[in-house]
């Protein structure tokens, strides 16, 4: 709780530094992310978080853990794109006639990066730009989505973000916009994949440990067997401990008893990182509070 600035709000951190500690603030609903970050900063308001996101660009809205939308520290984008590139699915769940071949995928991702290189575009504007660059086959409305059909290219939205050529721009009224993160990080490229995943695991254990490979797998959205391998790769950098007689892992040297028992109630916004990633739930959220609805 102290590391999350929940014991008391931080007085010496910026919004992006909070996002780094949390390993991302869930932003599927942007107001929830604003509350998650602002709650941890003494005297902060929504305007401080929005300024970091849209003016200073120290925060970036893109795809993070589990492929869901998060606010991440912009300086961490090379790590995150490396992580997502390492974990991207090798197969598409879309049927024949909707899914793209690897060659088609490459053409569309390049087109997305070029179209967003110096501006923000709505989904409709980006659709037109992709059609102009690669042809109408890329934007046929054949992708099933919410009792509607979307242009085919939208199946590659997160893939383009993982490749580092797409992130969210500021909303234009009620419309989402996308842009290219290279506008704020010139010359950036995804970091090495396995090194990025190992770095993220260390960040996760610092913020949420002690934890098990299975808990990390659920948080990141990977297979438990893959997570077990990652814990093994860290070797002496992690330490096995017992948590209520069950084995868990923390960063080496990070296992120390609490000096005092925390008391009282902490009010957190919906989708807060501490709620999503904190384990074991029955310890952190006793009784009915441990049930996810």
C-alpha positions, 0 to 999 in steps of 0.5 A, spaced: 500 500 500 505 504 501 508 503 494 502 504 491 501 511 495 495 508 498 497 509 505 498 516 504 498 520 497 505 521 494 508 528 495 514 528 490 511 524 484 508 526 478 502 522 474 507 518 469 511 516 475 505 513 479 503 509 472 510 506 472 509 504 479 502 501 478 505 497 471 499 501 468 492 504 470 486 501 467 483 506 462 478 503 458 474 508 462 478 514 462 475 517 468 477 511 472 484 512 470 484 519 472 482 517 479 487 511 480 493 516 478 490 522 481 488 519 488 495 517 489 498 524 488 497 529 494 493 535 491 492 532 484 486 534 480 483 531 474 487 536 470 494 534 472 493 527 469 490 530 463 495 535 462 501 529 463 497 525 458 495 530 452 500 536 453 506 534 457 505 527 453 509 523 459 503 519 459 500 515 453 494 511 452 495 505 449 494 497 450 497 494 456 496 488 460 491 483 457 491 487 451 486 492 455 487 500 454 491 503 460 495 509 461 502 508 461 508 512 462 511 514 455 518 512 457 516 505 458 513 504 451 519 501 448 518 496 454 511 495 453 511 494 445 517 489 446 512 485 451 506 485 447 510 483 441 513 477 445 506 475 447 502 477 440 497 471 438 500 467 432 493 465 430 487 469 428 480 467 431 477 471 425 474 466 419 476 466 412 475 472 408 476 476 414 482 475 417 489 477 413 495 474 411 501 475 414 503 479 408 496 483 408 497 485 415 504 488 414 502 492 409 496 495 413 500 496 419 505 500 415 499 504 412 497 505 419 503 508 421 504 512 415 497 515 416 498 517 423 505 520 422 503 527 423 496 527 426 490 525 429 485 521 426 478 518 427 476 511 426 472 513 419 478 518 417 483 512 418 479 507 414 479 512 408 487 513 409 488 506 409 483 505 403 487 510 399 494 507 401 493 499 400 486 498 397 478 497 399 480 490 400 483 492 407 477 496 409 471 491 407 465 491 412 466 484 414 468 484 421 463 482 426 462 487 432 457 488 437 451 487 432 454 491 427 460 490 421 466 493 422 472 495 417 477 489 416 483 493 418 480 494 425 482 487 427 489 490 427 488 496 432 492 492 438 497 489 433 499 496 430 499 499 437 504 493 439 508 494 433 509 502 436 505 505 430 498 507 434 496 510 440 490 514 442 489 521 441 485 526 445 477 524 443 474 529 438 467 530 441 464 523 442 469 520 437 476 516 439 482 518 435 488 515 434 495 517 432 503 515 432 507 515 438 513 516 434 510 524 434 512 524 442 518 519 442 522 520 436 526 514 434 523 509 439 522 502 437 520 496 441 525 493 446 528 486 446 522 482 447 524 477 452 528 482 456 522 486 456 518 481 459 523 479 464 523 487 466 516 487 467 515 481 471 520 485 476 516 491 476 510 487 477 513 483 483 515 490 486 508 492 486 504 486 487 509 481 490 509 476 493 505 473 488 505 466 484 506 465 476 499 463 476 497 470 479 502 474 474 499 470 468 492 472 469 494 479 470 498 479 464 493 474 460 498 469 458 499 461 459 501 459 466 506 455 463 509 461 460 509 465 466 512 459 470 518 459 465 519 467 466 520 466 474 525 460 473 529 465 468 529 470 473 533 465 478 537 468 484 533 475 482 527 472 486 526 469 492 521 464 494 517 465 501 511 462 504 504 466 504 499 463 509 503 456 508 503 457 500 509 458 496 510 465 493 515 469 490 518 476 491 524 480 489 530 477 492 531 481 499 524 484 498 521 480 503 520 483 510 515 483 515 510 489 516 512 494 522 505 495 523 498 493 521 494 497 516 487 499 519 481 503 516 478 503 509 481 505 503 476 507 497 479 506 490 476 507 483 473 502 479 478 498 475 484 500 480 490 497 479 490 495 486 484 491 485 485 488 479 492 485 481 492 485 488 493 477 491 490 473 494 484 477 494 481 474 500 486 477 504 486 484 501 478 484 500 475 480 506 468 477 505 463 479 500 468 484 497 473 479 494 467 477 489 469 480 482 462 482 479 
